[in-house]
Amino acid sequence: MKLKVNRGVTLIEVLTTITISGILFAIIGTIIGTFNTSYERSKAIRESDAEIQYIENAISVCVEYANTNGYELSIKDNESENTIGLYSKIDNEETRQFEYNNQTNDLFFSFSNTSRELKYIKSIDIEVKKSIDVNKKVGIILKVITIENVEKQSYFNVINLI
């Protein structure tokens, strides 16, 4: 009986193993990259939704405070400073309640006396809503556009809007 001597692997076996391993690593890398991109996108959407909610809550507090206490609210759009804001008028003195700077992307909210940089918001606009019957101002419309170009509108009923 003759014994066959096994001296190792052939070059074809090594090349086949390397090729198959390369294909598997490429597939796994593509899957991981897709998951990472999907995670980053969903994170940006969640955080932009949180920023929109923060803006809506801030304006809601301003409007509710003015409505409860009978203060007048006004919208000021200062194009030279790139700001738009809500101001309350108490005894002929205006107080800044909410202000957004389109250039620096900073939001100021007076009730918490904080300024916050918005990372996922592209622009904020506040408009006056007028009633159809009479040319009376009845509320404000908040328009927010995210960096993903998603537009969200909210309406706030204001009793004393000037």
C-alpha positions in Angstrom: 0.0 0.0 0.0 1.3 3.3 -1.1 0.7 6.4 1.2 0.0 9.7 -0.5 2.0 12.6 1.0 0.0 15.8 1.5 2.4 18.8 1.2 -0.1 21.7 1.8 -2.6 23.7 -0.2 -2.3 24.6 -3.8 -2.1 28.1 -5.2 -5.6 27.7 -6.7 -7.1 26.9 -3.3 -5.4 30.0 -1.7 -6.7 32.3 -4.5 -10.2 30.8 -4.3 -10.3 31.4 -0.5 -9.0 35.0 -0.8 -11.6 35.7 -3.6 -14.5 34.3 -1.6 -13.4 36.1 1.6 -13.1 39.4 -0.4 -16.6 39.1 -1.8 -18.0 38.3 1.7 -16.2 41.3 3.3 -17.5 43.6 0.5 -21.1 42.4 1.1 -20.7 42.8 4.9 -19.2 46.3 4.5 -22.0 47.4 2.2 -24.6 46.2 4.7 -22.9 48.0 7.6 -22.6 51.2 5.6 -26.3 51.1 4.7 -27.3 50.6 8.3 -25.0 53.5 9.4 -26.5 55.8 6.8 -30.0 54.8 7.7 -29.3 55.4 11.4 -27.8 58.8 10.8 -30.8 59.9 8.7 -33.3 58.7 11.3 -31.3 60.4 14.1 -31.5 63.7 12.1 -35.2 63.3 11.6 -35.8 62.6 15.3 -33.7 65.6 16.4 -35.3 68.0 13.9 -38.7 66.8 15.2 -37.5 67.5 18.8 -36.4 71.0 17.7 -39.7 71.7 16.0 -41.5 70.5 19.2 -39.3 72.9 21.3 -40.2 75.8 19.0 -43.9 75.0 19.1 -43.8 74.7 22.9 -42.0 78.0 23.3 -44.5 79.9 21.1 -47.4 78.1 22.8 -46.1 79.3 26.2 -45.8 82.9 24.9 -49.3 82.8 23.4 -50.9 81.2 26.4 -49.2 83.7 28.8 -50.4 86.7 26.7 -53.9 85.3 26.3 -54.2 84.5 30.0 -52.9 87.9 31.2 -54.6 90.0 28.5 -51.3 91.2 26.9 -51.0 92.1 23.3 -48.6 90.1 21.1 -46.9 91.5 18.1 -44.7 89.9 15.4 -41.5 91.8 14.5 -39.5 90.9 11.4 -36.2 92.7 11.5 -34.6 92.1 8.1 -31.5 94.1 8.8 -30.7 91.8 11.8 -32.2 88.7 10.2 -34.5 88.1 13.2 -38.1 87.4 13.6 -39.8 87.4 17.0 -42.8 87.6 19.2 -43.1 90.6 21.5 -45.6 91.3 24.3 -46.8 94.8 25.0 -47.4 95.5 28.7 -48.2 99.1 29.7 -46.8 100.4 26.4 -43.5 98.6 26.9 -42.5 95.9 24.5 -40.7 92.8 25.8 -39.1 90.2 23.7 -40.6 86.8 24.3 -39.4 84.7 21.4 -36.8 85.5 18.8 -35.1 83.5 16.0 -32.0 84.7 14.2 -31.9 83.3 10.6 -28.2 84.0 10.2 -26.8 82.4 13.4 -29.7 79.9 13.7 -30.1 80.9 17.4 -33.4 80.8 19.2 -34.1 83.0 22.2 -36.9 82.1 24.6 -37.6 84.6 27.4 -39.5 82.4 29.9 -36.5 80.1 30.4 -34.1 82.9 29.6 -32.2 80.6 27.3 -30.7 80.9 23.9 -30.3 77.7 21.8 -28.6 76.9 18.6 -30.8 74.9 16.2 -28.8 72.3 14.2 -31.6 70.8 12.1 -33.7 73.9 11.3 -33.2 75.8 8.1 -35.7 78.7 8.7 -38.5 79.9 10.8 -41.3 82.2 9.7 -44.2 83.6 11.7 -47.2 85.1 9.9 -50.4 86.7 11.0 -53.6 84.8 10.4 -56.5 87.0 9.6 -60.2 86.1 9.8 -62.1 85.8 6.5 -65.2 87.8 7.7 -63.4 90.9 9.0 -59.9 92.0 8.5 -59.1 91.0 12.1 -55.9 89.3 13.3 -56.9 86.1 15.0 -53.7 84.1 15.3 -50.3 83.3 14.1 -49.0 80.7 11.8 -45.6 79.2 12.5 -43.7 77.8 9.4 -40.6 75.7 10.1 -38.3 74.3 7.4 -35.8 71.7 8.3 -32.4 71.1 6.7 -34.1 68.1 5.0 -36.5 70.6 3.4 -39.5 69.3 5.3 -42.0 72.1 6.1 -44.2 72.0 9.2 -46.9 74.5 9.9 -48.6 75.2 13.3 -51.4 77.5 14.2 -51.8 79.4 17.4 -54.9 81.3 18.4 -54.1 84.7 19.9 -56.7 86.9 21.6 -54.8 90.3 21.4 -52.6 90.4 18.3 -51.4 93.7 17.1 
